[in-house]
Amino acid sequence: MKVSLKKQKEYRQRLVAFFKEQGFTVVLGKGSFHQGTCLVQQDKKIVINGFLPVDMQVKFLVETAEAQHQSDKVPDEIIKFGKSVG
């Protein structure tokens, strides 16, 4: 699914806003990561590697929404895009 970088950034911002509404802290970091992202459940904190491409950041946020059983509250176009990212 081909989506412009501008649209990908919009999707990321919408997902970040969604998680903040759910009480999560979302951090876009550029530190020393062993993986691309992490989710600290007990602190309701999501940390995303800022060096990852934006589409991969969206993919992780979509996967996190699914893992939290919240994907039904995320627009279908964002879910479809997140699932299409390799």
C-alpha positions in Angstrom: 0.0 0.0 0.0 1.7 3.2 -1.2 1.3 6.2 1.2 3.2 9.5 1.0 5.6 10.4 3.8 3.4 13.3 4.8 0.4 10.9 5.2 2.6 8.4 7.2 3.6 11.2 9.6 -0.1 12.2 9.9 -0.9 8.5 10.8 1.8 8.5 13.4 0.6 11.7 15.0 -3.0 10.4 15.1 -1.8 7.1 16.7 0.3 9.0 19.2 -2.7 11.2 20.1 -4.9 8.1 20.4 -2.5 6.5 22.9 -2.1 9.6 24.9 -6.0 9.7 25.2 -5.7 6.1 26.5 -3.3 7.3 29.2 0.0 6.2 27.6 3.1 8.3 27.5 4.6 8.1 24.0 8.3 8.9 23.5 10.0 9.2 20.1 13.6 8.6 21.1 16.9 8.6 19.3 19.0 6.7 21.9 20.7 3.4 22.1 18.0 0.9 21.1 18.6 -2.9 20.8 15.3 -3.1 18.9 13.1 -0.6 17.2 10.6 -0.1 19.9 9.4 -1.1 23.4 6.2 -1.1 25.4 6.4 -0.8 29.2 3.0 -2.1 30.2 3.2 -1.3 33.9 4.1 2.4 33.2 1.8 2.7 30.2 4.8 4.0 28.2 5.6 3.4 24.6 9.1 4.2 23.3 9.8 4.4 19.6 13.2 4.5 18.0 13.3 7.8 16.2 15.8 6.4 13.7 13.2 3.9 12.3 11.5 4.9 9.1 8.1 6.5 9.8 6.2 3.5 8.2 7.8 1.1 10.7 6.9 3.5 13.6 3.2 3.4 12.4 3.4 -0.4 12.1 4.6 -0.7 15.7 1.9 1.6 16.9 -0.8 -0.4 15.0 0.6 -3.7 16.5 0.5 -2.1 19.9 -3.1 -1.0 19.5 -4.0 -4.6 18.5 -2.1 -6.1 21.5 -4.0 -3.7 23.8 -7.3 -4.7 22.1 -7.8 -1.1 21.0 -7.5 -1.5 17.2 -11.3 -1.1 16.8 -10.9 2.5 17.9 -8.2 3.2 15.2 -9.4 4.3 11.7 -9.4 1.4 9.2 -7.1 3.2 6.8 -4.4 3.4 9.4 -4.8 -0.2 10.4 -4.6 -1.3 6.8 -1.5 0.7 6.2 0.2 -0.5 9.4 -0.5 -4.1 8.4 0.9 -3.6 4.9 4.3 -2.4 6.0 6.9 -5.2 5.5 
